[in-house]
Amino acid sequence: MAEEKKFNDIVIEKVADGNYAVVSINRPDKLNSLSTDTLREISEALDMLAVDPQARCVVLRGTKNFTKKPAFSAGADLAAPMPGGLNYTIPVHNDLFMQIKHKYYDLIEAFPKPLIAAVDGYAFGGGCELTLVCDLVIASKRSEFGFPEIKRGIFPANGGTQRMVQHISMARTKLMIYTADNFSAEKMMEWGYVASVVDVDKFEEEVHKLASLIGKGPTTSYYVIKKCMNYGTQVPRNVGLVFEQMAFGLNSTSPDVVEGVTAFFSKKAPDFKGF
């Protein structure tokens, strides 16, 4: 990896036996709320990990060492000042502010390797929206999801009105946003959003198992799969299918494919190296 950067709001950990990294939001006294600096640091960490061969999958989570209540992230840090001299009382400044935040959410979503949101506790507002730019969401049974913004006269504008609709339908997204209710991990899995719900005492084990499985997989294949699914589904299906065909062709000569096919014919487990 290139020279390590210093971060204030996050912690990066490498898990060598699983070929993955963990990025933990480390603001326990604020329930891991998200300032613009926090989002920037997550984005910068992922930039580093994108080219790190030891991190073939990344887990994004809240710190394990919570001081109040367990939380992935309780949402935006409303007490944090706007960056760059922007002023909350000026409408255009609020527009510019959201453009800055959207940039970081978009960059996180564009991370080229599998990104798992490991949710243990609250995932509210901007925190829930942060899970939306991950590939998979695994949650403990004590986790809750929601958009409380309407209680403050605002709404989830970090992509919440757009991305969540694609996951759970227009009606369910409006229910979440209009009512500001909290929804259990089980309900979110029933709606097709959360991939897996596990007991609290087995949460760490299951996160490691999932991240290790993906981290030891064919990274180049995951790279094109993510592109196909994230972007090919935003265009007409016939265009998406052409996108898929081209991606398959580009991936076909990768070392991971050579290893996988060779291992199949040799009747042994593949040893993927990634990129």
N, C-alpha and C positions, 0 to 999 in steps of 0.2 A: 504494500500500500504506500501511497505517497505520504509525505510528511503529515503527521497527525495534527489536526486542527484542535483548538481548545474551545470547548462548548460550556455554556453556563446553564442551559435549560434541559439538556439531554445528556445521556450516558450511552456510550457504545461498548458492547461486549461481543467478543468473538467466541463462538462455540465450535472448537476445532473438530470434535468428534461427530459433528453434524453438518459441517461445511456451511454454517449459516452465522449471521450476526443478529444481535438484538439491539434495537434503538429504543431506549426507555426515556419517556418524558419524565423529567426529574424536578417537578415542582409540587411536592407533596402537600405543603402548607396551603397551596391554592387549588388543591384537587386536580393538579396537572392542567390547569387552565392554559389556554393558548394565547400568547401575545404574538405580534408580528415577528418578533425576534425568535420565538419558539418555532414558528413555522419555517422561518429562514434556516434555522439550525437543522431542523429535520431534513429540509431540502438539501442543504450542504452535506450532511452526513450521507445521504443517499447518493449524492454525486460521487463521493469518495468510494462508497461500497459498490457502485456500478462497475468499477474497473478493478475491484479487488477479487482476485481468483479464490481467496479463502472464504468469501461470502457469496455463495451461490443462491442464497435465499435470505430474506430479511424479515425479522419479526419486529413489528412496531407495537409498543405497549406503554402502559403507565408504569411508574416505578413500583417495584415490589415492596419497597420500604415506605408504605404510606403512614402518615402521622394522624390523619383524621378518619377518613373512610376510604376503602379501595376505590380507585377510579382509573379508567383509561384516560379520560379527560372530561371534566365537567363543562367544557365549552370555552368560549372566548373570554379572555381576561378583560372585563369591561373597565377595570381600573387602570389599565395600561394606557399611556399616552399614544396618540397617533404619531406615526413616524414622519420625519422630514418637515416638521412645522405645519402639518395639516391640522385643521380645526374642526372639531365635531359640530360646531354651529353653522358651518357653511355646507350646503347641500352638495356642491360640486366636489368639495374636499372629501365628503363621505363616498362619493362615486370613485374618486381616485384611490381612496383607502381600500375599497373593496377590490379594485383592480390589482392592487399590490398583493392582497391576500389570495385572490384567485390565481395569481401567477404561481404562488407557492403550492397551492392545492394541485394545480395543473402539473407542475414539475414533479410532485410526489406521485401523482397518477401515472406519469410517463416513465417512472423508474423501470428499467428494462428487465429486471429480474422479479421473480415471484415475491410479493409483499403481503405478509400475513398480519392482520390486526388481531392481537391477542387481548381481548377485552375481559377484564376482571373488575367489575364494579360499574361506575357510572360512565356512560357514553352519551353525553348530552350536547345539544347545540353544535358548536364547531367541532366538538369531539366526535359526535356522531357523524358529522360531515367528513371528518378525517378518516373514519372507517370506510366511507364511501369511495375513497380513492385507493383503497387496498384491494388486493385480489381475492382474499378469503378472510372471513371473520369467524374466529373461534371464540366462544364466550363461556365463562363460568356461569353456574346457575344463579348466582347472586347478582348478575349483571342486569342493567336496565338501559334502555335506549329511549331517546326522546328529543323533542325540539321545544324547549320552554320559552323561546323568544317572544311569543305572542303576549306573554304575561307582562312584558316590558314595552309592548307596543311596536316591537320590531319583528323580524322574521329570519329564518335561516338562509342567509344570502351568500354562504360560502359554497354554493352548489346544491344546497339542500332541496330547493324547489325543482331542481332539474334531475340530478342523479338518482335521488331516491325513487322517483316515479318509475325509472327504468328497472328498478329492482322489485318493488312491491305493489305497483299500480298507482294510478292517479287517486283513486278513492281512499286507499289506505294512507297515502302520503298526506292528503288533505286532512284526514282524521288526525294524524300525528301533529301536523302543523297547527291546525285550527283549535285543537283541544289542549295542546301542551301536556297531554298525559304522558306518563312513563310506561314503556312497554317492556315486558320481560324478555329475556333471551329466548325462552321457549316460544313465545308469541312471534318473535322476529324470525325464528327458524321455521315456524309454521308458515309464515308469509314468504319464505324462500330467501330471506336475506342472510341470516346467520347460517354458516355451513355446519357447525357442530356446537352442541352445548354439553358441558361436562361438569361433574361434581367439583366443588371448590378444592377438595383435598387431592384431586387428580389433575387439576388444571395445568400445573407446571409440567407434569409428565406428558400430558397429551399435546401441549404446545411443542415440547421438544420432539416428540414422536413425529408430528406433522412436519415441522420445519426440517428435521433430519431426513425424512423421506424425500422431500422436495430438494433439499440441499445436496443430496447424493444422486439426484436425477440428472437427466440430460439438459444442461443449462441452455444450450443453443436451441433445443426444441421448445423449451419454455419461453424463450425470447420471441420466437415467431408465433407461438400459440397466443401469447399475451397481445401481440400486435393484431392478430386476426380477430380475436374476440373483442378487444377494446375499441378498435377502429373499424374493422370490417362489418360490425353490426350497426354502424351509424350511417351506412349507405344502403341503397337497394340491394336485395339479396343476390341478384346476379352479379353485381359488382363485388360484393363481399366474397362470393365464391371464386371469382377470378383472383382476388387478393389471396385467398386461401391456397389456390393452385400455385401461384407464384411463390408464396412463402414455403410451400412444400418443396418446390424445386430448389430454392435457395438453401434450404436446410439439408437437402439430401446428401450433400458431400461433406457435411461437417464431421469432425472426428467423433462426436457423440453418436452419430448415426452409424458410422463405420464400426465403432465399438459395439453398439447395440445389436447390429445384424450379425457381426462376427460371433458375439457371445451366444446369440440364438442358435446358430448352426453348430457351435461348439458345445452346446448344452451346458453353459455355465452362466453365472450371474454377471451382468455387465459391470464394468468399472469406469463410469463416466468421469471425465476430467473437467468438463465445462469449458469456460473461456475466461 
